[in-house]
């Protein structure tokens, strides 16, 4: 049986987006909504036997959403 462990920082980033959602611009809200939906789908596919989500891709896209709106990154950048 596979252990489906979602990285802690991904869960924290998701929670940050939820917490500040109403404070975001309309454009950023739409981008965050898409990011969350994509993450949920990727996790669902993974749990159904697909490959593990590209966590770094989700980190990078979340940071890009923040950058585009002049906000600090959610995830540590290398």
C-alpha positions as CSV (number, residue, x, y, z in Angstrom):
1,X,0.0,0.0,0.0
2,X,1.3,3.4,-0.9
3,X,1.6,6.2,1.6
4,X,0.1,9.4,0.1
5,X,2.0,12.1,2.0
6,X,1.4,15.6,0.8
7,X,4.5,17.8,1.6
8,X,3.9,20.0,4.6
9,X,4.8,23.2,2.7
10,X,2.2,22.4,0.0
11,X,-0.5,22.0,2.6
12,X,0.7,25.2,4.3
13,X,0.7,27.1,1.0
14,X,-2.8,25.9,0.3
15,X,-3.9,27.1,3.7
16,X,-2.3,30.5,3.2
17,X,-4.2,30.9,-0.1
18,X,-7.5,30.0,1.7
19,X,-6.8,32.3,4.6
20,X,-6.0,35.4,2.4
21,X,-8.4,34.5,-0.5
22,X,-10.9,37.4,0.1
23,X,-8.0,39.9,0.3
24,X,-6.7,39.0,-3.1
25,X,-7.5,40.8,-6.3
26,X,-10.2,39.3,-8.5
27,X,-7.5,38.1,-11.0
28,X,-5.4,36.6,-8.3
29,X,-8.5,34.9,-6.8
30,X,-9.1,33.2,-10.2
31,X,-5.5,32.1,-10.5
32,X,-5.5,30.7,-6.9
33,X,-8.8,28.9,-7.6
34,X,-7.3,27.3,-10.6
35,X,-4.1,26.4,-8.7
36,X,-6.1,24.8,-5.9
37,X,-8.3,22.9,-8.4
38,X,-5.3,21.6,-10.3
39,X,-3.7,20.5,-7.0
40,X,-6.9,18.7,-5.9
41,X,-7.1,16.9,-9.3
42,X,-3.4,15.9,-9.3
43,X,-3.8,14.4,-5.8
44,X,-7.0,12.6,-6.7
45,X,-5.2,11.1,-9.8
46,X,-2.2,10.1,-7.7
47,X,-4.4,8.4,-5.1
48,X,-6.2,6.5,-7.9
49,X,-2.9,5.0,-9.1
50,X,-1.4,7.8,-11.2
51,X,2.0,9.3,-10.6
52,X,2.9,11.6,-7.7
53,X,2.2,15.3,-8.4
54,X,5.0,17.6,-9.4
55,X,5.2,19.3,-6.1
56,X,7.9,21.7,-7.3
57,X,5.7,22.7,-10.2
58,X,3.0,23.6,-7.8
59,X,5.4,25.6,-5.7
60,X,6.7,27.5,-8.7
61,X,3.3,28.2,-10.0
62,X,2.1,29.5,-6.6
63,X,5.1,31.7,-6.3
64,X,4.5,33.0,-9.9
65,X,0.9,33.9,-8.9
66,X,2.3,35.9,-6.0
67,X,5.0,37.6,-8.0
68,X,2.5,38.7,-10.7
69,X,0.5,40.6,-8.0
70,X,3.6,42.1,-6.3
71,X,3.3,39.8,-3.2
72,X,6.1,37.8,-1.5
73,X,6.5,34.2,-2.5
74,X,4.8,31.6,-0.5
75,X,7.4,28.9,-1.0
76,X,11.1,29.2,-0.5
77,X,13.0,29.7,-3.7
78,X,16.3,28.3,-4.6
